[in-house]
Amino acid sequence: MKKNVLSMLFWVLICTTLSAQVAKLDDIRAIKNSKVIVGLSGNDELDEILRRVITKYWSFSEVIAFENAETATKKAKLDDNLMVLKLGKKVGYSPSHSTPGSNNKYKYITEGHQIEIGTGKNKLLVSVLIPTFKDDEITEEILVYGISTLQHLCKTMDDNNLKSNMKIKDVYKENTPQLKNKTLYIPEFWLSPKFDINEIKNLYDAKIKVVSYEDWRNAILTGEEGIAYVMVVPTPSGGNYVYLHYLVDAHTSNVYAFVYPKVSGSIAGINVTKSNTGFINDKNIKMYNEALNGKW
């Protein structure tokens, strides 16, 4: 039994590692020196928000056009100096399972949404996963988070000559002490219903506040100074999700920390890791506090 559990955890750990998008410095600098076409989704309301957010927040490379995603990709395919920035998806698959009593096999499949930049030849260079709401709705504050965080990642790699984003944690940790001077906004809709809100201040060594969706959203959209916010991002992994919790400055978009369960386990597609529920609970707040004190 112990051997089976260890095998399961080892497999999940491998899947989690492989699920990360590895961005290389050469590709980041290619993006910086290229021109970008934004690939639109075909959803008029979403595309209008995407135009607005990219126009306001993206400055790492020159955006020359907004086109249908298929058209943008075709144009970039003919010109190596063009890149495509668009909304995309990431898919996670579990190992194959046998169906009892037959030769059929099945897999658990999970999907995540992301903002990505790639070439016209469909080579993905860098991406940032984003959460969605009911019916896969992507809201404006989520796009602000995604675009500004993607740009922050690119600039951080470029400024610090990071050969890949696998070392970016070391640079982010240099900014983590600034988190002690911020009020951390916890959106109430992500808070576990089992969590005792009165305990939250006992678990975190700086200012922390449970706020409404509107206050959390407005802090992100207005770039409110003195505020850091939590963003819970589902990452497809082995047919399940690993939930990464990002602590981000609302004003500068600096990432102060990202925390996640060290090992995320599932049995028959059911999550069994208490700090990996997708809700914010006491275990996650303790992780934020460890990050606050440089232990992440």
Summary of the structure (lengths in Angstrom):
residues: 296
radius of gyration: 19.8
end to end distance: 31.1
largest distance: 60.6
contacts: 919
relative contact order: 0.14
helix: 40%
strand: 31%
